[in-house]
Amino acid sequence: MSPVPDRLYSTKFVLLCTSSFLFSSSFNMLIPELPAYLSSMGGASYKGLIIALFTITAGISRPFSGKLTDTIGRVPVMAIGSLVCFVCGFLYPVIHTVAGFLFLRLFHGFSTGFKPTATAAYIADIIPRHRWGEAMGIHGICFSTGMAIGPALGSLITASHSISMLFYTSSLFALMSIVILLNLKETHPEKQRFHVSHLRIGWHEIIDPRVLPAAITTFIGYLSYGVILTLIPDWGASLGVKNKGSFFIYFTLASLLMRFVAGKFSDRKGRVPVLKTAYLFLISASLLIAFAGSPLLLTAGALVYGIATGLFSPAVSAWTADLSRPDQRGRAMATMYISLEAGIGLGAALSGWAFADHLQRVPVIFIITAIATATGLIYLFFYPSKKQQMPLAGRY
């Protein structure tokens, strides 16, 4: 691979970040309204599956998206992810059964199974290696802005218009993401034409063993996110929070501010030290949410959780890139994202099952979440190697 210019804010990087913002907004704007929408169809007991099913297909598709990213190219794989969001936005309003809704959530998960994998590989292609953490942080700011604006916008559209209008708006954002992607130049040096054989995945192509430390760290770190996505809408409403998306606004704003410095800090000080700090904030956030007795304390929990994710996400993404080989970067990123989806999905499924619309169980669930998250911190303290905690000097 030819040397990469020593700069960050190229046209390609700006377009990529804009596309990710629109993509993130597209599927995140649905999250606060889907629990009530499912309940209106008689599926209240299946709320935990809203996130869990989404993450199942996202995780299953990662090996395929990783292989395709390393064969047919980064841009086509990103476009597939946005295309799935575009199609799903038109299907939600015409499906009126619980089974149909859950199947659509399963299909919708392919979106995040494809786009983020190829996006991370694209960033590593166009950014010099010693600035990967900084680049992942800036890109994360754009993605997280979508996570903040999306839920708030979704609740506003639903309240002022209808949930069908929300679904159509989601499709519009996905379409704009696709249009931007079509203007990006492919970075894969030896891209191939798609062939059915590219969909045949061997066991050795599913997981990249080189990045397992980052994958384990990711899995444990994202358990709490699955719990939050599942329980916060109901928990917030019980505490008097009127806008279901407000928690996501606060935690994302805190995450945005942290990402401005977190990625660059991990480039200088190392990934593992930053991740240890992030774990401490994740544990604190779960405990704050567990004992929140008012909207103010819940907001405090959201802010602490935002600081945690702002530290965690760019550091673990850059660590994955550090540990990967350039010719297998797609597989490496897919491995990390499989762990991410598994963590979110398991957290969502177990918390939804334990919750079962009994609000008095929420504090206990978040305390257990804090304990589970602490195992990740313990793992990093016993992580044996320090030589891979810092990015290598130079660039490709």
Number of C-alpha atoms within 10 A of each C-alpha: 11 8 12 14 12 13 11 18 12 12 10 18 19 15 17 23 22 20 27 30 25 27 34 28 29 32 28 23 27 25 21 25 18 17 23 15 18 20 14 12 13 12 17 16 15 18 26 27 22 24 28 29 22 25 31 23 21 27 27 18 20 31 31 23 33 30 25 24 30 25 21 20 26 30 23 19 26 30 23 19 26 31 20 21 28 28 16 21 25 18 16 18 15 11 13 13 13 18 12 14 22 22 13 18 22 20 19 24 26 26 27 28 31 31 26 23 29 31 23 24 26 24 23 24 23 21 25 20 24 21 23 30 33 26 28 24 31 25 24 25 25 22 23 29 21 26 27 26 22 29 27 24 19 28 23 18 18 16 12 9 11 13 21 17 17 25 25 20 22 28 25 19 23 30 23 17 30 24 13 17 22 13 12 15 10 17 17 19 13 10 15 13 8 13 11 6 7 16 13 11 12 9 7 8 17 20 22 22 13 15 21 17 17 26 27 18 26 28 24 25 30 25 26 28 23 26 27 24 20 28 23 20 24 18 23 23 13 14 15 11 19 12 16 22 28 21 26 28 24 21 25 27 22 21 30 26 14 20 32 18 16 26 31 22 19 29 24 14 13 22 29 24 16 22 28 20 15 25 27 17 22 29 24 18 24 28 20 23 26 23 16 19 14 14 18 12 16 24 22 18 26 28 22 26 31 30 26 28 29 29 30 32 24 30 33 26 24 31 28 26 26 26 21 19 15 16 13 18 27 31 29 34 30 35 29 30 26 28 25 25 29 24 26 29 29 23 27 29 22 18 27 26 15 15 20 15 16 9 12 10 14 23 18 15 19 24 19 16 24 23 13 16 23 17 15 20 23 12 15 19 12 8 11 8 8 10 9 13 19 19 24 13 8 10 16 15
